[in-house]
Structures are given as C-alpha cells and as structure tokens.
Amino acid sequence: MSQQYATIVSANESPLPVFTAPQCAVLQDFLLSNIPLAATMQLQVGLAAVAGQSMAAAGICITAPLAPNINDKGSAFGGAGASLMTLAGWGWLWLANRQMGLRRDIVIASSQIQYHLPVYESLHIICSGPTEESWMKYLQSLRKRDRARLELRCELRLANAGLAASMQGHYATLKECSEHA
C-alpha cells in the first residue's frame, strides 16, 4: 500500500465524497477520450442533486441525447441505457478514488438491470453514490487488502421524474492500474 494512500484514508473517515462541476468535466473528458462509445453516444457529465443531500454532496448525472441512442421503435435503445448506467457508476467511483489520490483500474464485476418504461426523450442517468455504511466498508477493504468492491445504484429518470430503468452494479477497484486510469 502506498504511503500517500495510507495518509489519505484514515480509520475514522466517514463522509461520502463531494464532487464539483470541474471534477465532472475531467471525468467527461476522460470518458470521451478513452471510450469511443461514450463519444458516439454524445454523453455529458454533471452534478446531480440527490434527495436528502445538499448540492455539495451531490451524485453525478450523465445525460445523452435520444438521436444517437435510438432504436427501431423510436425509443432509447436498452443497450444505450445500460451502457450509460454502467458508466455513471464507474464514473462515480473513478471520481471518488481520484479524490483520495488513487489512480486504479475500476471494473464492473456484475450488474442487474430492470427496465420499467420506454424512453422517448434524452437519457438522464443519476448515480447518487453508496450508503455511508457501504462507503465505510469499501474504505476498510482498501485499507486492509488494497482493493475493494462497491455496489452502486444508477437510475435512468424521465423528465417528469418517472423511473425508466434502474441498475445495481457491483464495481471493483483493483490493485493494479493500467496507464490510462
């Protein structure tokens, strides 16, 4: 374990990460530069207000226009929603790790997606982050094993706040890091 990391994550650390608009812009640039599908989908990353939290403790939001993500029925392609939800969870954890000074590979280990309603508008994905308890377990695992897993929920929301799809994703922060992380 690196000395830098050991000093950043203390045993009594509990607050969830806080993101800023400039950090979301860095994530967006990273995704658009390193994942060709992200550019094709025309995704944008920003802060998302999370119920019960101040904007300072916001989650992240990924949006994409309908046109490049449409299917033969005129609605959003299910795979586009799945990809954007996967990227939202991955992006949330990427930002959180960066705040702690970690530059590690993150992978999605598994996910379960439920589709509730068709989407005939721009896609709007929200990842509000984990519970504080889950975040503490993640930090403890990083301290003990230098790797960790985290479950994140991402939602595809309609303009009227209706839930179109939801995903439970299990992400892993690995010990090793590729040069692009």
N, C-alpha and C positions, 0 to 999 in steps of 0.2 A: 504494500500500500504506500502510495506516495506521501511524503511529509506534508505537502501542500494540502492534499485532500484531508488528511488526519486533522489538520488545524481548522478546516472549514466546517466540518460536520462534528459538532460536539455532542456528547451523550445526552444533554438536556434540550437539544434543538427540537422544536415542535412546530413552529409556524410553517404553513404551506408557502411555497414560492409565490412571489409577487412579480408579475411581468409588466413591462412597459411597452408602449407603441413602438419605440425604436428596436426593442428586442424582437418584437413580432416582425418587423421589417427585415431584420437579419435572418430570421427563420424563413421568411418568404423568399428572400434572395437565395438562401441555401437550397430550398426545395426546387425552385425554378431552375437553378444552375446544375443540380445534380440528379434530378429525377425528370426525364423527358416527359413522362405522362403528366406531371404537375403543370408544366408549361402548356401542353396541349389542352388541358382542362381549364386553363386560364385562372388558376386559383389565386386567391388573395388571402393574406393572414392578418388578423387584427385582434384586438382585445374583445372579450365578450363579458358583458355583465352577467353575474351569476346570482340567482336568487339567494338572498340572505347574506350576501357578501358585498363589501364596498368595491368600487371600480378598481381600487388599489390591489385588491385580492382577486382580480378577475381571472377567468379562464381565457382560453383562446377560441377564436372563431375563424373558420375557413369558409370562404364563400367562392362560388364559381357560377358563371352564367349558364343558363339552360342550353343554349345553342350548341356548344361543343360537347355537351354531355347528354344529348337527347337519344332516345331510342326510336324504334319504328312506330310506336304508338303516340309519339308526340310528348311523352313524359320523360323525366330523367331516367337514364339507364341505371338499373340497380347496381351494376358494377362501378359506376361513377360514384354513387353514394357510398358504397363500400370502400372504395379507394380513398375518398375524402375523409371518411370517418377514421380509417386506419392512419392516414397522415395526420389528422388532428390529434389523436392520442400519442402518436410517435413524436409529433412536434411539441406537445406539452411536456413530455419527458425530456426531450432534447434541450428545451429551454431551461427546465429545472436543473438538469445536470450541468449545463453551462454556467448557471448562477453559482454552483458550488465549485466551479473550476474543473469539472470533469469533461474530458473530451473522449468519450467512449462510443463504441458501436451500440446501437439500440436495435433490437429486432422485435417483431411481433411473434409471439410463440403460438397464440391461438386467439380466435375470436368467435363470437356468436352474434349474428345479426338478425334482427326482426324488422320486417317491412310492414308498416301499418297503413300508409296512404300513398297514392301516387303523387308525384311532384310535377307540377306544370309551371314552375317558376324557378328563379335562381336557387341554387342549392346553398343552404345556410347550415353549417355544421358547428356544433358547440362541444368543446371538451372543458368541463368545469374543474377537472382535476380530481384527485382521490380524496377520500375522507382523511381527516387528520390522523386517525388511528392507522390507516393503510400507509400513509406517508411515513409515520414513525417506524413501522415495520420495514419499509423499504430502506430507510436510513440505517436502521440497525443491521440489516443484511449487508449493506455496503460496508459498514464498519467491520463486521465480522468476516465476511467472505470476499470482499472487494468486487462483488457482483450482486445483483438483486433483480427481483421481479415486482411488477406493479400492475394492478388491474385498474383500467380506466374506462369510464363510460362516455360514449360520444353519441350525440343526437343530431339527426337531420330534422330541423324545425322549419315549418312553413311560416309565411309572413303573418298569418293570423295566430301564431304560436302553437299551432297543431303539431303533433309529433308524427312525422312521416316515416322515420326509421330510427332504430337505436342499435348500438353495438357495445358489447362488453369485450374489451380487448385486454389480453394478458401480454405485457411488454417485458422484455428483459434487457437490463444494462449489463453488458459483458465486460470481462476483464481486459480483453484485447481491444485495440482500436485500429481501424483502417486509416489510411492517410486522408480520407475525405471527411471523416467525422469531425 
